[in-house]
Amino acid sequence: MIHQKQLESAALAAEVEKFLAKGGKVKQIVNEPVKVKHGTSDQYKKRSCRCEKCMAWALKTGVIKTTKLKGTKA
């Protein structure tokens, strides 16, 4: 399995060299931050957001009963 990966890596390197030799350019990808909508079930439940908007949504929908978090001194 390791030998197969080495062969694939060598083949890929050869293809990249051919691409660059023909004048191809490798562009750097720019990562853009994901714009999220706070105060939704996905943001609160899946992404564990606890901002004021998400906490207000959770209170309004009955997911939680209080805004006090466990383990925090208030």
WOUR-V740522 format. One record per run of one state. SS is the DSSP state (@ for helix, = for strand, . for the rest). FROM is the first residue (numbers start at 1). LEN is the number of residues. Records with the same first field share a line. If there is no record, write none. Layout:
SS->FROM-LEN, FROM-LEN
This chain:
.->1-1, 22-19, 47-5, 62-13
@->2-20, 41-6, 52-10
